[in-house]
């Protein structure tokens, strides 16, 4: 995996797995380099292959695909895609009101779930620290169900200095952290913030001291016994992001997944 992590971004490619993810990538304007699929997926992807007649298409039995890729292909279809050009931070922030800032999240499954949650909850963009996982890594793309193609994202430069550019764009930097003086989500006036950047840290240690120093405010989600009270904590987080509370069904569905915690 480490070889792929270094090789794919450097060579301007990523892998899209499954016909659904592949279609979403193409609908987002991404261009395929080549296709690799099992025979049974030819009818399902016939229209996609017809759109790109000059792109090489390789068909092989599932056993051969597994031997080539090193893993079992549940969906039987892969495509090597051209990686899109990075988006300029200023352009992404210009029209955004709510963004998620991710520091050093290294698990691709978690990152994919973050993008899926961001898409569901109306987050305008995701900003990543330099050491965060690659949103276009195969597993992140698959877990996000293609949301990484829908939610604009930017990998920031020097960390945590790059957060100053987010503040200059008019955003309040709110760090989710268990630190002295942290404000409960139910108390923080999220709707009164014209522009809000919610900062979340790595899976183990949370936000670094450097990131916390850049934050304008630290926020905490009160934890209580009982699922009902825990659900209220999730409701507070949705209010922090400026998402209407009426979206409770979507939040309950997402609550069963590893998402913005």
ZAGU-182016 format. One record per residue: x, y, z of N, C-alpha, C in turn; residue in one letter. Coordinates in nm, 2 decimals. Layout:
// ZAGU-182016
<<X Y Z> <X Y Z> <X Y Z> "A"> ...
***
This chain:
// ZAGU-182016
<<0.08 -0.12 0.00> <0.00 0.00 0.00> <0.09 0.13 0.00> "X"> <<0.20 0.12 0.07> <0.29 0.24 0.08> <0.34 0.28 -0.06> "X"> <<0.37 0.17 -0.14> <0.41 0.20 -0.28> <0.30 0.27 -0.36> "X"> <<0.18 0.22 -0.34> <0.07 0.29 -0.42> <0.05 0.43 -0.37> "X"> <<0.06 0.45 -0.24> <0.04 0.59 -0.19> <0.14 0.68 -0.24> "X"> <<0.26 0.64 -0.26> <0.37 0.72 -0.32> <0.36 0.73 -0.47> "X"> <<0.32 0.63 -0.53> <0.33 0.62 -0.68> <0.21 0.68 -0.75> "X"> <<0.09 0.66 -0.69> <-0.03 0.71 -0.76> <-0.04 0.86 -0.77> "X"> <<-0.02 0.94 -0.66> <-0.03 1.08 -0.67> <0.08 1.14 -0.76> "X"> <<0.21 1.08 -0.74> <0.32 1.13 -0.81> <0.30 1.11 -0.96> "X"> <<0.24 1.01 -1.01> <0.22 0.98 -1.15> <0.08 1.03 -1.20> "X"> <<0.01 1.10 -1.11> <-0.11 1.17 -1.16> <-0.23 1.07 -1.19> "X"> <<-0.24 0.96 -1.11> <-0.35 0.87 -1.13> <-0.41 0.83 -1.00> "X"> <<-0.52 0.77 -1.01> <-0.59 0.70 -0.89> <-0.67 0.59 -0.95> "X"> <<-0.72 0.50 -0.86> <-0.80 0.38 -0.90> <-0.94 0.40 -0.86> "X"> <<-1.03 0.38 -0.95> <-1.18 0.38 -0.92> <-1.23 0.24 -0.92> "X"> <<-1.29 0.20 -0.81> <-1.33 0.06 -0.80> <-1.49 0.05 -0.79> "X"> <<-1.55 -0.03 -0.87> <-1.69 -0.05 -0.89> <-1.75 0.04 -0.99> "X"> <<-1.86 -0.02 -1.06> <-1.92 0.06 -1.17> <-1.98 0.19 -1.12> "X"> <<-2.04 0.19 -0.99> <-2.10 0.31 -0.94> <-2.00 0.42 -0.92> "X"> <<-1.89 0.38 -0.85> <-1.78 0.48 -0.83> <-1.73 0.53 -0.96> "X"> <<-1.71 0.44 -1.05> <-1.65 0.48 -1.18> <-1.74 0.58 -1.25> "X"> <<-1.87 0.55 -1.25> <-1.96 0.64 -1.31> <-1.96 0.78 -1.25> "X"> <<-1.96 0.78 -1.12> <-1.96 0.91 -1.05> <-1.83 0.99 -1.08> "X"> <<-1.72 0.92 -1.09> <-1.59 0.99 -1.13> <-1.61 1.05 -1.26> "X"> <<-1.66 0.98 -1.36> <-1.68 1.03 -1.50> <-1.78 1.14 -1.50> "X"> <<-1.89 1.13 -1.42> <-1.98 1.24 -1.42> <-1.92 1.37 -1.36> "X"> <<-1.82 1.35 -1.27> <-1.75 1.47 -1.21> <-1.65 1.53 -1.31> "X"> <<-1.64 1.47 -1.43> <-1.54 1.52 -1.53> <-1.41 1.46 -1.53> "X"> <<-1.39 1.35 -1.45> <-1.26 1.28 -1.45> <-1.25 1.19 -1.57> "X"> <<-1.13 1.17 -1.62> <-1.10 1.10 -1.74> <-1.03 0.97 -1.71> "X"> <<-1.08 0.86 -1.77> <-1.01 0.73 -1.75> <-0.88 0.71 -1.83> "X"> <<-0.79 0.64 -1.78> <-0.67 0.60 -1.85> <-0.69 0.46 -1.91> "X"> <<-0.75 0.37 -1.83> <-0.77 0.23 -1.88> <-0.88 0.17 -1.79> "X"> <<-0.94 0.06 -1.84> <-1.04 -0.01 -1.77> <-0.99 -0.16 -1.75> "X"> <<-1.02 -0.22 -1.64> <-1.00 -0.36 -1.61> <-1.12 -0.42 -1.54> "X"> <<-1.18 -0.52 -1.61> <-1.31 -0.57 -1.55> <-1.33 -0.71 -1.59> "X"> <<-1.42 -0.77 -1.51> <-1.46 -0.91 -1.53> <-1.56 -0.91 -1.64> "X"> <<-1.57 -1.03 -1.71> <-1.67 -1.03 -1.83> <-1.81 -1.00 -1.79> "X"> <<-1.86 -1.04 -1.67> <-2.00 -1.01 -1.64> <-2.03 -0.86 -1.62> "X"> <<-1.93 -0.78 -1.61> <-1.96 -0.64 -1.60> <-1.95 -0.56 -1.73> "X"> <<-1.93 -0.63 -1.84> <-1.93 -0.57 -1.97> <-2.06 -0.51 -2.01> "X"> <<-2.17 -0.58 -1.99> <-2.30 -0.52 -2.03> <-2.33 -0.39 -1.94> "X"> <<-2.30 -0.40 -1.82> <-2.33 -0.29 -1.73> <-2.25 -0.16 -1.76> "X"> <<-2.13 -0.18 -1.81> <-2.04 -0.07 -1.84> <-2.03 -0.04 -1.99> "X"> <<-2.11 -0.10 -2.07> <-2.10 -0.09 -2.22> <-2.11 0.06 -2.26> "X"> <<-2.20 0.13 -2.20> <-2.22 0.27 -2.24> <-2.09 0.36 -2.20> "X"> <<-2.03 0.32 -2.09> <-1.91 0.40 -2.04> <-1.80 0.37 -2.14> "X"> <<-1.78 0.24 -2.17> <-1.67 0.20 -2.26> <-1.69 0.27 -2.40> "X"> <<-1.82 0.28 -2.44> <-1.85 0.34 -2.57> <-1.81 0.49 -2.57> "X"> <<-1.82 0.56 -2.46> <-1.79 0.70 -2.45> <-1.64 0.72 -2.46> "X"> <<-1.56 0.62 -2.43> <-1.41 0.64 -2.44> <-1.35 0.53 -2.53> "X"> <<-1.38 0.53 -2.66> <-1.34 0.42 -2.74> <-1.18 0.41 -2.76> "X"> <<-1.11 0.52 -2.73> <-0.97 0.52 -2.74> <-0.90 0.47 -2.61> "X"> <<-0.97 0.46 -2.51> <-0.91 0.42 -2.38> <-0.90 0.27 -2.37> "X"> <<-0.78 0.21 -2.34> <-0.77 0.07 -2.34> <-0.86 0.00 -2.24> "X"> <<-0.92 -0.11 -2.28> <-1.01 -0.19 -2.19> <-0.96 -0.33 -2.19> "X"> <<-0.94 -0.38 -2.07> <-0.89 -0.52 -2.05> <-0.99 -0.60 -1.97> "X"> <<-1.02 -0.72 -2.02> <-1.12 -0.81 -1.97> <-1.05 -0.94 -1.93> "X"> <<-1.08 -0.98 -1.80> <-1.02 -1.11 -1.76> <-1.11 -1.17 -1.65> "X"> <<-1.09 -1.31 -1.64> <-1.17 -1.37 -1.53> <-1.14 -1.32 -1.39> "X"> <<-1.23 -1.34 -1.30> <-1.21 -1.28 -1.17> <-1.09 -1.33 -1.10> "X"> <<-1.05 -1.46 -1.12> <-0.93 -1.51 -1.06> <-0.80 -1.44 -1.11> "X"> <<-0.81 -1.40 -1.24> <-0.69 -1.33 -1.29> <-0.69 -1.19 -1.24> "X"> <<-0.80 -1.13 -1.23> <-0.81 -0.99 -1.17> <-0.76 -0.99 -1.03> "X"> <<-0.79 -1.09 -0.95> <-0.74 -1.10 -0.81> <-0.59 -1.12 -0.81> "X"> <<-0.54 -1.20 -0.90> <-0.40 -1.22 -0.90> <-0.32 -1.09 -0.94> "X"> <<-0.38 -1.01 -1.03> <-0.32 -0.89 -1.08> <-0.32 -0.78 -0.97> "X"> <<-0.44 -0.77 -0.90> <-0.46 -0.66 -0.81> <-0.41 -0.69 -0.67> "X"> <<-0.41 -0.82 -0.63> <-0.38 -0.86 -0.50> <-0.49 -0.86 -0.40> "X"> <<-0.61 -0.84 -0.45> <-0.73 -0.84 -0.36> <-0.85 -0.89 -0.44> "X"> <<-0.95 -0.93 -0.36> <-1.07 -0.98 -0.43> <-1.16 -0.86 -0.47> "X"> <<-1.20 -0.86 -0.60> <-1.28 -0.75 -0.65> <-1.43 -0.79 -0.63> "X"> <<-1.49 -0.73 -0.53> <-1.64 -0.77 -0.51> <-1.72 -0.71 -0.62> "X"> <<-1.68 -0.60 -0.68> <-1.76 -0.53 -0.78> <-1.71 -0.56 -0.92> "X"> <<-1.59 -0.62 -0.93> <-1.54 -0.67 -1.06> <-1.51 -0.57 -1.17> "X"> <<-1.49 -0.44 -1.13> <-1.46 -0.34 -1.23> <-1.36 -0.24 -1.17> "X"> <<-1.25 -0.21 -1.24> <-1.16 -0.11 -1.20> <-1.13 -0.02 -1.32> "X"> <<-1.09 0.10 -1.28> <-1.04 0.20 -1.39> <-0.93 0.28 -1.33> "X"> <<-0.82 0.29 -1.41> <-0.71 0.38 -1.37> <-0.76 0.52 -1.43> "X"> <<-0.76 0.62 -1.34> <-0.82 0.75 -1.37> <-0.71 0.86 -1.37> "X"> <<-0.72 0.95 -1.45> <-0.63 1.07 -1.44> <-0.67 1.15 -1.32> "X"> <<-0.57 1.18 -1.24> <-0.60 1.26 -1.12> <-0.62 1.41 -1.16> "X"> <<-0.73 1.47 -1.11> <-0.75 1.61 -1.15> <-0.65 1.70 -1.09> "X"> <<-0.64 1.82 -1.15> <-0.55 1.92 -1.10> <-0.60 1.97 -0.96> "X"> <<-0.51 2.00 -0.87> <-0.55 2.05 -0.73> <-0.62 2.18 -0.75> "X"> <<-0.72 2.20 -0.66> <-0.80 2.32 -0.66> <-0.73 2.43 -0.58> "X"> <<-0.73 2.55 -0.62> <-0.67 2.66 -0.55> <-0.76 2.68 -0.42> "X"> <<-0.69 2.70 -0.31> <-0.76 2.72 -0.18> <-0.85 2.84 -0.19> "X"> <<-0.80 2.95 -0.24> <-0.88 3.08 -0.25> <-1.01 3.06 -0.32> "X"> <<-1.00 2.98 -0.43> <-1.12 2.96 -0.51> <-1.22 2.88 -0.43> "X"> <<-1.18 2.77 -0.36> <-1.26 2.69 -0.28> <-1.33 2.76 -0.17> "X"> <<-1.25 2.85 -0.10> <-1.31 2.92 0.01> <-1.40 3.04 -0.03> "X"> <<-1.38 3.08 -0.15> <-1.46 3.21 -0.19> <-1.61 3.19 -0.17> "X"> <<-1.66 3.07 -0.20> <-1.81 3.06 -0.20> <-1.85 2.97 -0.08> "X"> <<-1.76 2.93 0.01> <-1.79 2.83 0.12> <-1.83 2.91 0.24> "X"> <<-1.92 2.84 0.32> <-1.96 2.89 0.45> <-1.92 2.80 0.56> "X"> <<-1.93 2.67 0.53> <-1.89 2.57 0.63> <-1.79 2.47 0.57> "X"> <<-1.68 2.46 0.64> <-1.57 2.37 0.59> <-1.53 2.28 0.70> "X"> <<-1.48 2.16 0.67> <-1.42 2.07 0.77> <-1.27 2.07 0.74> "X"> <<-1.19 2.09 0.85> <-1.04 2.09 0.84> <-1.00 1.96 0.91> "X"> <<-0.93 1.88 0.84> <-0.88 1.75 0.89> <-0.73 1.75 0.91> "X"> <<-0.69 1.72 1.03> <-0.55 1.71 1.06> <-0.50 1.57 1.08> "X"> <<-0.41 1.52 0.99> <-0.34 1.40 1.00> <-0.43 1.27 1.02> "X"> <<-0.55 1.27 0.96> <-0.63 1.15 0.96> <-0.57 1.05 0.86> "X"> <<-0.52 0.94 0.91> <-0.44 0.85 0.82> <-0.52 0.73 0.77> "X"> <<-0.64 0.70 0.83> <-0.71 0.58 0.79> <-0.80 0.62 0.68> "X"> <<-0.79 0.55 0.57> <-0.86 0.58 0.44> <-1.01 0.55 0.46> "X"> <<-1.05 0.45 0.54> <-1.19 0.42 0.56> <-1.25 0.54 0.64> "X"> <<-1.19 0.59 0.74> <-1.24 0.70 0.82> <-1.25 0.83 0.73> "X"> <<-1.15 0.85 0.65> <-1.15 0.97 0.56> <-1.26 0.96 0.46> "X"> <<-1.28 0.84 0.40> <-1.40 0.82 0.31> <-1.53 0.85 0.37> "X"> <<-1.54 0.80 0.50> <-1.67 0.83 0.57> <-1.69 0.98 0.61> "X"> <<-1.58 1.05 0.63> <-1.59 1.19 0.65> <-1.64 1.26 0.53> "X"> <<-1.60 1.22 0.41> <-1.65 1.28 0.29> <-1.79 1.25 0.27> "X"> <<-1.83 1.13 0.30> <-1.97 1.09 0.28> <-2.06 1.17 0.37> "X"> <<-2.01 1.18 0.50> <-2.09 1.26 0.59> <-2.09 1.41 0.55> "X"> <<-1.98 1.46 0.50> <-1.98 1.60 0.46> <-2.08 1.63 0.35> "X"> <<-2.08 1.53 0.25> <-2.18 1.55 0.14> <-2.32 1.54 0.19> "X"> <<-2.35 1.46 0.29> <-2.49 1.44 0.34> <-2.53 1.56 0.42> "X"> <<-2.43 1.63 0.49> <-2.47 1.73 0.58> <-2.44 1.87 0.52> "X"> <<-2.41 1.88 0.40> <-2.40 2.01 0.33> <-2.27 2.09 0.36> "X"> <<-2.16 2.02 0.39> <-2.04 2.09 0.41> <-1.98 2.13 0.28> "X"> <<-1.93 2.25 0.27> <-1.90 2.31 0.14> <-1.76 2.26 0.09> "X"> <<-1.67 2.22 0.18> <-1.54 2.18 0.14> <-1.47 2.11 0.25> "X"> <<-1.37 2.03 0.22> <-1.28 1.96 0.32> <-1.14 2.00 0.29> "X"> <<-1.07 2.05 0.40> <-0.93 2.09 0.39> <-0.85 1.99 0.47> "X"> <<-0.74 1.95 0.41> <-0.66 1.84 0.46> <-0.52 1.89 0.50> "X"> <<-0.47 1.84 0.61> <-0.33 1.87 0.65> <-0.24 1.79 0.55> "X"> <<-0.11 1.83 0.54> <-0.02 1.76 0.45> <-0.01 1.61 0.47> "X"> <<-0.02 1.56 0.60> <0.00 1.42 0.63> <-0.13 1.34 0.64> "X"> <<-0.24 1.40 0.60> <-0.37 1.33 0.60> <-0.37 1.23 0.48> "X"> <<-0.45 1.13 0.49> <-0.46 1.03 0.39> <-0.51 1.09 0.26> "X"> <<-0.49 1.01 0.15> <-0.53 1.06 0.02> <-0.68 1.03 -0.01> "X"> <<-0.76 1.13 -0.03> <-0.90 1.11 -0.06> <-0.93 1.03 -0.18> "X"> <<-0.83 1.02 -0.28> <-0.85 0.95 -0.40> <-0.79 0.81 -0.39> "X"> <<-0.74 0.77 -0.28> <-0.70 0.63 -0.26> <-0.82 0.54 -0.28> "X"> <<-0.80 0.42 -0.33> <-0.91 0.33 -0.37> <-1.01 0.31 -0.26> "X"> <<-0.97 0.28 -0.14> <-1.06 0.25 -0.03> <-1.13 0.38 0.02> "X"> <<-1.07 0.49 0.02> <-1.14 0.61 0.06> <-1.24 0.65 -0.04> "X"> <<-1.22 0.63 -0.17> <-1.31 0.66 -0.28> <-1.43 0.57 -0.26> "X"> <<-1.41 0.44 -0.24> <-1.52 0.34 -0.23> <-1.60 0.37 -0.11> "X"> <<-1.54 0.39 0.01> <-1.62 0.42 0.13> <-1.70 0.55 0.12> "X"> <<-1.65 0.64 0.05> <-1.72 0.77 0.04> <-1.83 0.76 -0.06> "X"> <<-1.84 0.64 -0.13> <-1.94 0.63 -0.24> <-1.93 0.74 -0.34> "X"> <<-1.81 0.78 -0.37> <-1.79 0.88 -0.47> <-1.81 1.02 -0.43> "X"> <<-1.83 1.04 -0.29> <-1.85 1.18 -0.24> <-1.72 1.26 -0.26> "X"> <<-1.60 1.20 -0.27> <-1.48 1.27 -0.29> <-1.48 1.34 -0.42> "X"> <<-1.56 1.30 -0.51> <-1.58 1.37 -0.64> <-1.67 1.49 -0.63> "X"> <<-1.76 1.49 -0.53> <-1.86 1.59 -0.52> <-1.82 1.71 -0.42> "X"> <<-1.76 1.67 -0.31> <-1.72 1.78 -0.22> <-1.58 1.83 -0.25> "X"> <<-1.57 1.96 -0.28> <-1.43 2.01 -0.31> <-1.34 1.99 -0.19> "X"> <<-1.21 1.96 -0.22> <-1.11 1.94 -0.12> <-0.98 2.00 -0.16> "X"> <<-0.90 2.04 -0.06> <-0.77 2.10 -0.09> <-0.68 2.04 0.02> "X"> <<-0.56 2.00 -0.03> <-0.45 1.97 0.07> <-0.37 2.09 0.09> "X"> <<-0.37 2.13 0.22> <-0.30 2.25 0.26> <-0.15 2.24 0.26> "X"> <<-0.08 2.35 0.26> <0.07 2.35 0.26> <0.12 2.34 0.40> "X"> <<0.22 2.43 0.43> <0.28 2.43 0.56> <0.18 2.42 0.67> "X"> <<0.21 2.33 0.76> <0.11 2.31 0.87> <0.17 2.34 1.01> "X"> <<0.10 2.41 1.10> <-0.03 2.46 1.08> <-0.04 2.60 1.03> "X"> <<0.07 2.65 0.97> <0.07 2.79 0.93> <-0.04 2.82 0.82> "X"> <<-0.08 2.71 0.74> <-0.18 2.73 0.64> <-0.31 2.77 0.69> "X"> <<-0.34 2.74 0.82> <-0.47 2.78 0.88> <-0.49 2.93 0.88> "X"> <<-0.38 3.01 0.88> <-0.39 3.15 0.88> <-0.47 3.20 0.75> "X"> <<-0.44 3.13 0.64> <-0.51 3.17 0.52> <-0.66 3.15 0.53> "X"> <<-0.70 3.04 0.60> <-0.84 3.01 0.62> <-0.90 3.12 0.71> "X"> <<-0.83 3.17 0.81> <-0.88 3.28 0.89> <-0.89 3.41 0.81> "X"> <<-0.79 3.43 0.73> <-0.80 3.56 0.65> <-0.91 3.56 0.55> "X"> <<-0.96 3.44 0.51> <-1.08 3.43 0.43> <-1.21 3.46 0.50> "X"> <<-1.20 3.49 0.63> <-1.32 3.52 0.71> <-1.38 3.41 0.79> "X"> <<-1.31 3.30 0.81> <-1.36 3.18 0.88> <-1.32 3.19 1.03> "X"> <<-1.41 3.15 1.11> <-1.38 3.12 1.25> <-1.33 2.98 1.26> "X"> <<-1.21 2.96 1.32> <-1.15 2.83 1.34> <-1.20 2.77 1.47> "X"> <<-1.28 2.66 1.46> <-1.34 2.60 1.58> <-1.28 2.46 1.59> "X"> <<-1.20 2.43 1.70> <-1.14 2.30 1.71> <-1.22 2.21 1.81> "X"> <<-1.25 2.09 1.76> <-1.31 1.99 1.85> <-1.20 1.93 1.93> "X"> <<-1.20 1.96 2.06> <-1.09 1.92 2.14> <-1.13 1.92 2.29> "X"> <<-1.08 1.82 2.36> <-1.10 1.81 2.51> <-0.99 1.89 2.58> "X"> <<-1.00 2.02 2.58> <-0.90 2.10 2.65> <-0.97 2.20 2.75> "X"> <<-0.90 2.24 2.85> <-0.96 2.34 2.94> <-1.01 2.46 2.87> "X"> <<-1.13 2.50 2.91> <-1.19 2.62 2.85> <-1.27 2.59 2.73> "X"> <<-1.28 2.47 2.69> <-1.36 2.43 2.57> <-1.51 2.46 2.59> "X"> <<-1.58 2.51 2.49> <-1.72 2.55 2.49> <-1.80 2.43 2.45> "X"> <<-1.91 2.41 2.52> <-2.00 2.30 2.47> <-2.07 2.34 2.34> "X"> <<-2.09 2.24 2.26> <-2.16 2.27 2.13> <-2.29 2.34 2.15> "X"> <<-2.37 2.30 2.25> <-2.50 2.36 2.27> <-2.49 2.50 2.31> "X"> <<-2.38 2.55 2.35> <-2.36 2.69 2.40> <-2.31 2.78 2.29> "X"> <<-2.22 2.72 2.20> <-2.16 2.79 2.10> <-2.26 2.84 1.99> "X"> <<-2.26 2.97 1.96> <-2.36 3.02 1.86> <-2.32 3.00 1.72> "X"> <<-2.33 2.87 1.67> <-2.28 2.84 1.54> <-2.35 2.91 1.43> "X"> <<-2.48 2.93 1.45> <-2.56 3.00 1.34> <-2.53 3.14 1.33> "X"> <<-2.46 3.20 1.43> <-2.42 3.34 1.43> <-2.29 3.36 1.36> "X"> <<-2.23 3.24 1.32> <-2.10 3.25 1.25> <-2.12 3.25 1.10> "X"> <<-2.08 3.36 1.03> <-2.10 3.37 0.89> <-2.02 3.26 0.82> "X"> <<-1.90 3.24 0.86> <-1.81 3.14 0.80> <-1.75 3.06 0.92> "X"> <<-1.76 2.93 0.91> <-1.71 2.84 1.02> <-1.62 2.73 0.96> "X"> <<-1.51 2.71 1.02> <-1.42 2.59 0.99> <-1.41 2.50 1.11> "X"> <<-1.46 2.38 1.10> <-1.46 2.29 1.21> <-1.33 2.20 1.19> "X"> <<-1.25 2.20 1.30> <-1.12 2.14 1.29> <-1.13 2.00 1.37> "X"> <<-1.09 1.89 1.30> <-1.09 1.76 1.36> <-0.95 1.70 1.35> "X"> <<-0.91 1.63 1.45> <-0.77 1.58 1.45> <-0.76 1.43 1.41> "X"> <<-0.64 1.38 1.43> <-0.61 1.24 1.39> <-0.68 1.14 1.48> "X"> <<-0.69 1.02 1.44> <-0.77 0.92 1.51> <-0.72 0.89 1.65> "X"> <<-0.59 0.90 1.68> <-0.53 0.87 1.81> <-0.52 0.99 1.90> "X"> <<-0.44 1.09 1.86> <-0.41 1.20 1.95> <-0.50 1.32 1.94> "X"> <<-0.58 1.32 1.84> <-0.66 1.44 1.81> <-0.58 1.55 1.75> "X"> <<-0.62 1.68 1.78> <-0.55 1.79 1.72> <-0.42 1.82 1.79> "X"> <<-0.32 1.86 1.71> <-0.19 1.89 1.77> <-0.20 2.02 1.84> "X"> <<-0.09 2.05 1.92> <-0.08 2.17 2.00> <-0.07 2.29 1.90> "X"> <<0.00 2.27 1.79> <0.01 2.37 1.69> <-0.12 2.41 1.63> "X"> <<-0.20 2.31 1.60> <-0.34 2.34 1.54> <-0.43 2.41 1.64> "X"> <<-0.42 2.37 1.77> <-0.50 2.43 1.87> <-0.46 2.57 1.90> "X"> <<-0.33 2.60 1.88> <-0.29 2.74 1.90> <-0.35 2.83 1.79> "X"> <<-0.37 2.78 1.67> <-0.43 2.86 1.56> <-0.58 2.87 1.57> "X"> <<-0.65 2.79 1.66> <-0.79 2.79 1.67> <-0.84 2.91 1.74> "X"> <<-0.96 2.96 1.70> <-1.02 3.08 1.76> <-1.10 3.03 1.89> "X"> <<-1.15 2.91 1.88> <-1.23 2.86 1.99> <-1.22 2.71 1.99> "X"> <<-1.22 2.65 2.11> <-1.22 2.50 2.13> <-1.36 2.46 2.17> "X"> <<-1.41 2.35 2.10> <-1.55 2.30 2.13> <-1.54 2.16 2.18> "X"> <<-1.64 2.12 2.25> <-1.65 1.98 2.30> <-1.79 1.94 2.29> "X"> <<-1.81 1.81 2.27> <-1.94 1.74 2.27> <-1.97 1.67 2.40> "X"> <<-2.06 1.72 2.48> <-2.08 1.66 2.61> <-2.13 1.51 2.59> "X"> <<-2.08 1.42 2.67> <-2.12 1.28 2.66> <-2.20 1.24 2.78> "X"> <<-2.31 1.17 2.76> <-2.40 1.13 2.87> <-2.43 0.98 2.85> "X"> <<-2.47 0.92 2.96> <-2.51 0.78 2.95> <-2.65 0.78 2.88> "X"> <<-2.66 0.67 2.80> <-2.79 0.65 2.73> <-2.78 0.70 2.59> "X"> <<-2.84 0.63 2.49> <-2.83 0.66 2.35> <-2.90 0.79 2.32> "X"> <<-3.01 0.82 2.39> <-3.09 0.93 2.36> <-3.01 1.06 2.38> "X"> <<-2.93 1.07 2.49> <-2.85 1.18 2.52> <-2.74 1.19 2.43> "X"> <<-2.68 1.08 2.39> <-2.57 1.08 2.29> <-2.62 1.13 2.16> "X"> <<-2.75 1.10 2.12> <-2.80 1.15 2.00> <-2.81 1.30 2.00> "X"> <<-2.84 1.36 2.12> <-2.85 1.50 2.13> <-2.72 1.57 2.10> "X"> <<-2.61 1.50 2.15> <-2.48 1.55 2.11> <-2.45 1.56 1.96> "X"> <<-2.50 1.46 1.89> <-2.49 1.46 1.75> <-2.57 1.57 1.69> "X"> <<-2.69 1.60 1.75> <-2.77 1.71 1.70> <-2.70 1.84 1.72> "X"> <<-2.63 1.86 1.83> <-2.55 1.98 1.86> <-2.45 2.00 1.75> "X"> <<-2.38 1.89 1.71> <-2.28 1.90 1.61> <-2.34 1.95 1.48> "X"> <<-2.46 1.90 1.45> <-2.52 1.94 1.32> <-2.56 2.09 1.33> "X"> <<-2.60 2.14 1.45> <-2.63 2.28 1.46> <-2.50 2.36 1.44> "X"> <<-2.39 2.31 1.50> <-2.26 2.38 1.48> <-2.23 2.40 1.34> "X"> <<-2.25 2.30 1.25> <-2.22 2.31 1.11> <-2.33 2.39 1.04> "X"> <<-2.43 2.43 1.10> <-2.53 2.51 1.04> <-2.63 2.43 0.96> "X"> <<-2.64 2.30 0.99> <-2.73 2.21 0.92> <-2.86 2.20 0.99> "X"> <<-2.98 2.22 0.93> <-3.11 2.21 0.99> <-3.12 2.09 1.07> "X"> <<-3.18 2.10 1.19> <-3.20 1.99 1.28> <-3.30 1.89 1.22> "X"> <<-3.38 1.93 1.13> <-3.48 1.83 1.07> <-3.41 1.72 1.00> "X"> <<-3.28 1.72 0.97> <-3.22 1.62 0.90> <-3.18 1.50 0.99> "X"> <<-3.27 1.46 1.08> <-3.24 1.36 1.18> <-3.23 1.22 1.12> "X"> <<-3.31 1.19 1.02> <-3.30 1.06 0.96> <-3.16 1.03 0.90> "X"> <<-3.11 1.13 0.82> <-2.97 1.12 0.77> <-2.87 1.11 0.87> "X"> <<-2.89 1.18 0.98> <-2.79 1.18 1.09> <-2.79 1.04 1.16> "X"> <<-2.91 0.98 1.18> <-2.92 0.85 1.24> <-2.85 0.74 1.15> "X"> <<-2.87 0.75 1.02> <-2.81 0.66 0.93> <-2.66 0.67 0.93> "X"> <<-2.61 0.79 0.94> <-2.47 0.81 0.94> <-2.41 0.78 1.08> "X"> <<-2.49 0.78 1.18> <-2.44 0.75 1.31> <-2.38 0.61 1.33> "X"> <<-2.43 0.52 1.24> <-2.38 0.38 1.25> <-2.25 0.36 1.18> "X"> <<-2.20 0.47 1.11> <-2.07 0.46 1.04> <-1.96 0.54 1.11> "X"> <<-1.83 0.51 1.09> <-1.72 0.59 1.15> <-1.71 0.72 1.08> "X"> <<-1.77 0.83 1.14> <-1.77 0.95 1.07> <-1.70 1.06 1.15> "X"> <<-1.75 1.18 1.14> <-1.69 1.30 1.21> <-1.69 1.29 1.36> "X"> <<-1.60 1.22 1.42> <-1.60 1.21 1.57> <-1.47 1.27 1.62> "X"> 
***
